[in-house]
Amino acid sequence: MDRLREYRDKRDPARTPEPVPAAAVTQVTAAGSSFVVQEHHARRLHWDFRLERDGVLVSWALPKGVPDDPGVNHLAMHTEDHPLEYGGFHGTIPRGEYGAGPVTIWDRGSYETVKWQPGEVKVILHGTRLAGGWTLFQTKGSQWMMHRERASLPGALAPMLAVSGTEPPDAANWALEMKWDGVRALAFIEAGRLRLMSRSGRDITMAYPELAGLGAAIGHKQVVLDGEIVVFGAEGWPEFEALQPRIHVRDASAAARLAAQNPVTYLAFDVLQLDGRPLFDRPYRERRPVLDALAVSGPCWQAPPSFPGEDFEAVREVSRQHSMEGVVAKRLDSRYLPGARSDSWLKIKNSRRQEVVVAGWKPGKGNREGQVGSLLIGVHGADGALLYAGHVGTGFTVDTLRMLGRLLAPLRRDTSPFDEPVPAQYARTALWAEPELVIDVAFDLWTRAGRMRAPVYKGLRDDIDPADVIREP
């Protein structure tokens, strides 16, 4: 049996530029797994979907294209098998010939077979535009339907972390992004619904109701994004202090009220999965165009630009002018390593900033009588020990002191949680706490004794696991 007989009978190789092999193709077992989708402006516009199978391209004509909504199937008319060479064909079929009109390649790539049996074909596509699972099923004769499968999202994921560094030595191999002063969040989007997860793995969707529209904006795509939640100040740049009231919301009505008063923005800077296709092993230089193609742009979400590594000084100067925290440099060939801290991402800060664990407090005096006076803070060493890093007593508002007092009261304990002695002048009147709160501080430098000089409170970080807090170089 010649698999291409019908194909050849419909075409005159002397008149059409389409490939028309002279040799017959009989039933063979071939290992090829290519697919192609061709946009075909014939008498009626349609898309031709072709899968390599047993030495030919098994083909369907799609009047409405490949479906992207799992809830809406598209008609797929089964047509004659095409030669493998047709997978690279693009051009114009002359008037008067079968299928006359321009043909262009809309997408191509490889596929995995999940099921292939009479009347049903289920595949996973790995293309540039198409990624994920589709099923074709026969309804009557040559009439089939094409269905988009709904792929599953990962249940939990930890974001990749950067290490502290300086200007990359081989700038051409890096990309630059602003270091956004906000709360890190992974966005899981499926069927128009959004789920936000903090760096510590806590579901924070309820706290930011104004971001719900991001799910609808992405549409029927299934996506995992990495980004930062920020509050923009009057001058159009993030203000971490303004974000603080939003971080600690645990009530939906309060979240709605604050969203109306002080809305946040989600800044997406990476894409980790698209339509069931993990992108972790793709280098940054390939992930970034995928993110840009998603067109993440709306009233409370955007994908801020990245810049060439050669522009380091100019980008850093802009960050300084606007009191930004710094710049993040990412190697163009860097893979995404969930939960790992890698030197293929460098955070280059304009001032010293550090997360620290709160392990106790000193009672206030004077106008702080009955409140927290200062916080005793620590970081974890390489062996996991909690090391004393100093005390911070500035940067607080009255409301912040009240909030910290409420949070620390149930954490009170009788003994010091530090794994080394605390100087007597602080330990003598200290009230100890379970080391469960993480705060962000700015400071001048580390002393030889391992203490922070002149630390200033910048905000509470309940999105960070205390166990992850280490001294940054």
C-alpha positions as CSV (number, residue, x, y, z in Angstrom):
1,M,0.0,0.0,0.0
2,D,1.4,3.4,-1.0
3,R,0.7,5.8,1.8
4,L,1.2,8.8,-0.5
5,R,-0.9,7.7,-3.5
6,E,-3.8,10.1,-2.7
7,Y,-1.4,12.9,-2.1
8,R,0.3,12.4,-5.5
9,D,-3.0,11.9,-7.3
10,K,-4.0,15.5,-6.3
11,R,-0.8,17.2,-7.4
12,D,1.1,17.8,-10.6
13,P,4.9,18.0,-9.7
14,A,5.4,20.1,-12.8
15,R,3.0,22.9,-11.6
16,T,3.3,23.0,-7.8
17,P,6.3,23.9,-5.7
18,E,5.2,21.3,-3.1
19,P,7.4,18.3,-2.6
20,V,6.0,15.3,-4.6
21,P,8.2,12.2,-4.0
22,A,8.3,9.8,-6.9
23,A,8.9,6.7,-4.7
24,A,6.0,5.1,-2.9
25,V,5.9,5.1,0.9
26,T,4.6,1.9,2.3
27,Q,3.8,1.1,6.0
28,V,7.0,1.4,7.9
29,T,8.0,1.8,11.5
30,A,9.9,5.1,11.9
31,A,11.2,6.7,15.1
32,G,10.6,10.3,13.9
33,S,8.5,12.5,16.2
34,S,8.3,15.9,14.4
35,F,5.2,18.0,14.1
36,V,4.3,21.1,12.0
37,V,1.5,23.5,11.8
38,Q,1.1,25.4,8.5
39,E,-1.1,28.5,8.0
40,H,-2.8,27.9,4.7
41,H,-4.5,30.7,2.8
42,A,-6.4,28.6,0.4
43,R,-10.0,29.2,-0.7
44,R,-10.7,29.4,3.0
45,L,-8.1,30.2,5.6
46,H,-7.2,27.2,7.8
47,W,-4.3,25.6,9.6
48,D,-2.8,22.2,8.7
49,F,-1.7,20.1,11.6
50,R,0.7,17.4,10.8
51,L,2.3,14.6,12.9
52,E,5.2,12.4,11.7
53,R,4.2,8.8,11.9
54,D,5.4,5.7,10.1
55,G,7.3,7.6,7.4
56,V,4.6,10.2,6.5
57,L,2.9,13.3,8.0
58,V,-0.5,12.3,9.2
59,S,-2.6,15.5,8.6
60,W,-5.7,17.3,9.7
61,A,-7.1,20.7,8.5
62,L,-8.2,23.0,11.3
63,P,-10.6,25.8,10.2
64,K,-10.2,27.6,13.5
65,G,-6.6,26.7,14.3
66,V,-5.3,24.8,17.2
67,P,-7.5,25.3,20.3
68,D,-6.0,27.0,23.3
69,D,-9.0,26.8,25.6
70,P,-9.6,23.3,27.2
71,G,-13.3,24.2,27.3
72,V,-13.7,24.7,23.5
73,N,-12.9,21.9,21.0
74,H,-12.0,22.8,17.4
75,L,-13.1,20.9,14.2
76,A,-10.2,18.9,12.6
77,M,-10.8,17.4,9.2
78,H,-8.6,14.4,8.5
79,T,-6.9,14.8,5.2
80,E,-4.5,12.7,3.1
81,D,-1.0,11.8,4.4
82,H,1.8,14.1,3.3
83,P,5.4,13.4,2.7
84,L,7.9,14.1,5.4
85,E,9.5,16.8,3.2
86,Y,6.3,18.8,3.5
87,G,7.2,19.6,7.1
88,G,9.6,22.3,5.8
89,F,7.4,23.6,3.0
90,H,6.4,27.2,2.7
91,G,5.5,29.0,-0.5
92,T,2.5,29.6,-2.8
93,I,0.6,26.9,-4.5
94,P,-0.4,28.2,-7.9
95,R,-4.0,29.0,-8.9
96,G,-5.8,26.1,-10.4
97,E,-3.9,23.6,-8.3
98,Y,-5.3,21.7,-5.3
99,G,-5.1,23.9,-2.2
100,A,-4.0,27.0,-4.2
101,G,-2.7,29.8,-2.0
102,P,0.1,30.9,0.3
103,V,1.5,28.4,2.9
104,T,3.6,29.5,5.8
105,I,5.0,27.6,8.8
106,W,3.1,28.7,11.9
107,D,4.9,26.4,14.4
108,R,7.0,23.3,14.4
109,G,8.9,21.1,16.8
110,S,8.7,17.6,18.3
111,Y,6.0,15.6,20.1
112,E,5.5,12.7,22.5
113,T,2.9,10.1,21.9
114,V,0.6,9.4,24.8
115,K,-2.0,7.4,22.8
116,W,-2.3,6.5,19.1
117,Q,-5.1,4.2,18.1
118,P,-7.9,4.2,15.5
119,G,-10.2,7.2,16.2
120,E,-8.0,8.8,19.0
121,V,-4.6,10.4,19.0
122,K,-3.2,12.0,22.2
123,V,0.1,13.9,22.0
124,I,2.3,16.4,24.0
125,L,3.8,19.1,21.7
126,H,7.1,20.8,22.2
127,G,7.1,23.7,19.8
128,T,7.8,27.4,19.9
129,R,4.2,28.5,20.1
130,L,2.6,25.2,21.1
131,A,3.6,23.4,24.3
132,G,1.4,20.9,26.2
133,G,-1.1,18.2,25.6
134,W,-3.8,17.9,22.8
135,T,-6.1,15.1,21.8
136,L,-7.7,14.4,18.4
137,F,-10.7,12.2,18.4
138,Q,-12.9,11.0,15.5
139,T,-16.6,11.9,15.4
140,K,-17.7,10.7,12.0
141,G,-15.8,9.7,8.9
142,S,-13.1,12.3,8.2
143,Q,-14.5,14.6,10.8
144,W,-12.5,14.8,14.0
145,M,-12.3,17.2,16.9
146,M,-9.2,18.6,18.6
147,H,-9.1,19.1,22.3
148,R,-6.6,21.0,24.5
149,E,-5.7,19.1,27.6
150,R,-5.5,20.8,30.9
151,A,-2.0,20.2,32.3
152,S,-1.4,20.1,36.0
153,L,0.6,22.9,37.8
154,P,3.2,22.0,40.4
155,G,1.7,22.0,43.9
156,A,4.7,23.8,45.5
157,L,7.8,25.5,44.2
158,A,10.5,27.6,45.8
159,P,12.0,30.5,43.9
160,M,15.7,30.6,42.8
161,L,17.8,33.0,44.9
162,A,20.8,35.2,44.1
163,V,24.0,35.7,46.0
164,S,25.6,39.0,46.8
165,G,28.2,40.1,44.3
166,T,29.8,42.9,42.4
167,E,29.8,43.9,38.7
168,P,30.0,40.8,36.5
169,P,33.5,40.5,34.9
170,D,32.2,39.2,31.5
171,A,29.4,41.7,31.1
172,A,28.4,40.5,27.6
173,N,27.2,37.2,29.1
174,W,24.8,38.7,31.6
175,A,21.5,40.5,31.6
176,L,20.5,43.1,34.2
177,E,17.3,43.8,36.1
178,M,16.4,46.2,38.8
179,K,16.3,44.8,42.3
180,W,12.7,45.5,43.2
181,D,12.1,46.3,46.9
182,G,9.1,44.2,47.6
183,V,7.8,40.7,48.4
184,R,8.9,37.8,46.2
185,A,5.9,35.7,44.9
186,L,5.4,32.9,42.4
187,A,2.2,33.3,40.4
188,F,0.4,30.0,39.4
189,I,-2.2,30.7,36.7
190,E,-4.6,28.2,35.2
191,A,-8.0,28.5,33.5
192,G,-7.9,32.3,34.3
193,R,-7.4,31.8,38.0
194,L,-4.4,33.1,40.0
195,R,-2.7,31.6,43.0
196,L,0.2,33.5,44.7
197,M,2.8,31.7,46.8
198,S,5.3,33.5,49.0
199,R,9.0,32.6,49.1
200,S,8.3,30.6,52.3
201,G,5.5,28.6,50.5
202,R,2.6,30.4,52.0
203,D,-0.5,31.1,50.0
204,I,-0.9,34.9,49.9
205,T,-3.5,35.2,47.2
206,M,-6.1,36.6,49.5
207,A,-3.9,39.5,50.6
208,Y,-3.8,41.0,47.1
209,P,-7.2,40.9,45.5
210,E,-6.3,43.5,42.9
211,L,-4.0,40.9,41.3
212,A,-6.8,38.5,40.6
213,G,-7.2,40.0,37.1
214,L,-3.8,38.8,36.1
215,G,-5.2,35.3,35.7
216,A,-7.9,36.5,33.3
217,A,-5.4,38.6,31.4
218,I,-3.2,35.5,30.8
219,G,-6.4,33.8,29.4
220,H,-6.5,30.1,28.9
221,K,-2.7,29.6,29.2
222,Q,-1.3,27.7,32.1
223,V,1.7,29.6,33.5
224,V,4.0,29.8,36.4
225,L,5.6,33.2,36.8
226,D,8.3,34.4,39.2
227,G,8.1,38.0,40.3
228,E,7.9,40.7,43.0
229,I,4.9,42.4,44.6
230,V,5.6,46.1,45.1
231,V,3.9,49.3,46.0
232,F,4.9,52.3,43.8
233,G,5.3,55.6,45.5
234,A,4.3,59.1,44.3
235,E,7.5,59.3,42.1
236,G,6.7,55.9,40.5
237,W,9.3,53.8,42.2
238,P,8.8,51.0,44.8
239,E,8.6,51.9,48.5
240,F,9.0,48.9,50.8
241,E,7.6,50.8,53.8
242,A,4.4,51.4,51.9
243,L,4.0,47.7,51.2
244,Q,4.2,46.8,54.9
245,P,0.5,47.2,55.8
246,R,-0.4,44.8,52.9
247,I,2.0,42.0,53.9
248,H,0.3,41.2,57.2
249,V,-3.3,41.1,56.1
250,R,-5.2,37.9,57.1
251,D,-8.8,39.1,56.4
252,A,-10.4,39.3,53.0
253,S,-12.4,42.5,53.8
254,A,-9.3,44.3,55.1
255,A,-7.4,43.2,52.1
256,A,-10.1,44.6,49.8
257,R,-10.1,47.9,51.7
258,L,-6.3,48.3,51.5
259,A,-6.2,47.3,47.9
260,A,-8.6,50.2,47.1
261,Q,-6.4,52.6,49.2
262,N,-2.9,51.4,48.2
263,P,-2.9,49.0,45.3
264,V,0.2,46.8,44.6
265,T,1.8,45.8,41.3
266,Y,3.1,42.4,40.4
267,L,6.4,42.6,38.5
268,A,7.0,39.4,36.6
269,F,10.7,38.8,35.7
270,D,10.7,35.1,34.9
271,V,8.5,32.3,33.5
272,L,9.0,28.7,34.9
273,Q,6.3,26.7,33.1
274,L,4.1,27.3,30.2
275,D,1.1,25.1,29.1
276,G,2.5,22.1,31.0
277,R,6.0,22.5,29.7
278,P,8.6,23.1,32.4
279,L,11.2,25.8,31.4
280,F,13.6,25.3,34.3
281,D,16.3,23.8,32.1
282,R,16.0,26.5,29.4
283,P,18.6,29.2,29.8
284,Y,17.6,32.7,30.7
285,R,18.2,34.0,27.2
286,E,15.4,31.6,26.0
287,R,13.0,32.1,29.0
288,R,13.0,35.8,28.8
289,P,11.5,36.0,25.2
290,V,8.8,33.5,26.3
291,L,8.0,35.9,29.2
292,D,7.9,38.9,26.8
293,A,5.6,37.0,24.4
294,L,3.1,36.6,27.2
295,A,2.6,40.4,27.2
296,V,2.2,40.7,30.9
297,S,0.8,44.2,31.0
298,G,-2.2,45.6,32.9
299,P,-3.3,47.9,35.6
300,C,-1.6,46.0,38.5
301,W,0.9,43.8,36.7
302,Q,3.8,44.2,34.2
303,A,7.0,42.6,33.0
304,P,9.7,45.2,33.6
305,P,12.6,45.2,31.0
306,S,16.0,43.6,31.3
307,F,19.1,45.3,30.0
308,P,22.4,44.2,28.5
309,G,25.2,43.4,30.9
310,E,27.4,46.0,29.2
311,D,25.0,48.7,30.5
312,F,25.9,47.9,34.1
313,E,27.0,51.4,35.2
314,A,24.1,53.2,33.6
315,V,21.5,50.8,35.0
316,R,23.1,50.9,38.5
317,E,23.1,54.7,38.4
318,V,19.4,54.8,37.6
319,S,18.8,52.5,40.5
320,R,20.8,54.8,42.8
321,Q,19.0,58.0,41.6
322,H,15.7,56.4,42.5
323,S,16.8,55.0,45.8
324,M,16.4,51.5,44.6
325,E,17.9,48.6,46.5
326,G,20.3,47.7,43.6
327,V,20.6,45.6,40.5
328,V,20.3,41.9,39.8
329,A,22.6,40.4,37.2
330,K,21.7,37.1,35.6
331,R,23.9,34.9,33.4
332,L,22.3,34.5,30.0
333,D,23.0,30.8,30.1
334,S,21.6,30.3,33.7
335,R,19.1,27.6,34.2
336,Y,16.4,28.2,36.8
337,L,17.2,26.3,40.0
338,P,14.1,26.2,42.3
339,G,15.0,26.8,45.9
340,A,18.7,27.1,45.2
341,R,21.0,30.1,45.8
342,S,23.3,30.3,42.8
343,D,26.1,32.6,41.8
344,S,24.7,32.6,38.2
345,W,22.4,35.3,39.7
346,L,24.1,38.2,41.5
347,K,22.4,40.8,43.7
348,I,24.4,44.0,43.6
349,K,23.1,46.3,46.3
350,N,23.5,50.1,46.5
351,S,23.6,49.9,50.3
352,R,24.1,47.0,52.8
353,R,20.8,45.2,53.4
354,Q,20.3,42.0,55.2
355,E,17.5,39.8,56.5
356,V,17.9,38.9,60.2
357,V,16.0,36.8,62.7
358,V,14.5,38.4,65.8
359,A,15.4,36.4,68.9
360,G,14.4,38.8,71.6
361,W,13.8,42.4,72.6
362,K,14.7,45.0,75.2
363,P,11.8,46.7,76.9
364,G,11.4,50.4,75.9
365,K,12.0,53.4,78.1
366,G,10.8,57.0,78.0
367,N,8.3,57.5,75.2
368,R,8.6,53.7,74.4
369,E,7.7,52.7,78.0
370,G,5.6,49.5,77.8
371,Q,6.6,48.8,74.2
372,V,9.5,47.2,72.4
373,G,12.6,49.3,72.8
374,S,15.0,47.5,70.5
375,L,15.2,44.1,68.8
376,L,18.0,41.5,69.4
377,I,18.8,40.0,66.0
378,G,20.8,37.1,64.6
379,V,21.8,35.2,61.5
380,H,22.6,31.5,61.0
381,G,26.1,30.4,60.5
382,A,27.3,27.7,58.1
383,D,26.6,25.0,60.7
384,G,23.1,26.3,61.3
385,A,23.9,27.9,64.6
386,L,22.0,31.1,65.4
387,L,24.7,33.8,65.9
388,Y,24.1,37.2,67.6
389,A,24.3,40.0,65.1
390,G,23.5,43.0,67.3
391,H,20.4,45.0,68.1
392,V,18.3,47.4,66.2
393,G,16.4,50.3,67.8
394,T,15.8,52.8,64.9
395,G,13.5,52.9,61.9
396,F,10.3,52.1,63.8
397,T,7.0,54.0,63.7
398,V,4.6,53.9,66.6
399,D,2.4,51.5,64.7
400,T,5.3,49.3,63.9
401,L,6.3,49.0,67.5
402,R,2.8,48.1,68.5
403,M,2.7,45.5,65.7
404,L,6.0,44.0,66.8
405,G,4.8,43.8,70.4
406,R,1.7,41.9,69.4
407,L,3.7,39.4,67.2
408,L,6.5,38.9,69.8
409,A,4.3,38.4,72.9
410,P,3.2,34.8,72.0
411,L,6.8,33.9,71.1
412,R,8.3,34.7,74.4
413,R,10.5,32.1,76.0
414,D,12.6,31.9,79.2
415,T,16.1,31.3,77.7
416,S,18.2,32.8,74.9
417,P,17.8,31.1,71.5
418,F,21.2,32.1,70.4
419,D,23.9,29.5,70.2
420,E,26.6,31.8,71.5
421,P,26.7,34.3,74.5
422,V,25.0,37.6,74.1
423,P,26.9,40.7,75.5
424,A,25.9,41.2,79.2
425,Q,24.6,44.7,78.7
426,Y,21.9,43.4,76.3
427,A,21.3,40.0,77.8
428,R,20.7,41.4,81.3
429,T,17.3,42.9,80.6
430,A,16.4,41.0,77.4
431,L,13.1,39.3,76.9
432,W,13.8,36.3,74.7
433,A,11.6,35.0,71.8
434,E,11.4,32.0,69.6
435,P,13.4,32.9,66.5
436,E,10.4,32.9,64.1
437,L,10.2,36.5,62.9
438,V,12.4,37.8,60.1
439,I,13.0,41.5,59.5
440,D,14.9,43.5,56.9
441,V,17.6,46.0,58.0
442,A,20.0,48.4,56.4
443,F,23.4,48.9,58.1
444,D,26.8,50.3,57.7
445,L,29.1,47.3,58.0
446,W,30.0,44.1,59.8
447,T,32.4,44.5,62.7
448,R,35.2,42.0,63.4
449,A,33.0,40.6,66.2
450,G,30.3,39.7,63.7
451,R,27.9,42.5,64.7
452,M,26.1,45.0,62.5
453,R,27.0,48.6,62.9
454,A,24.1,51.1,63.0
455,P,21.3,48.7,61.8
456,V,18.0,50.4,60.8
457,Y,14.7,48.6,60.7
458,K,13.2,48.5,57.1
459,G,10.3,46.1,57.4
460,L,9.0,42.7,58.5
461,R,9.6,39.7,56.1
462,D,7.1,37.1,56.9
463,D,7.6,35.7,53.4
464,I,11.0,34.4,54.4
465,D,11.7,31.2,56.4
466,P,13.9,32.0,59.4
467,A,16.0,28.9,58.7
468,D,17.1,30.5,55.4
469,V,18.5,33.6,57.0
470,I,22.3,33.5,56.7
471,R,25.0,36.2,56.8
472,E,25.4,37.5,53.2
473,P,29.0,38.2,52.1
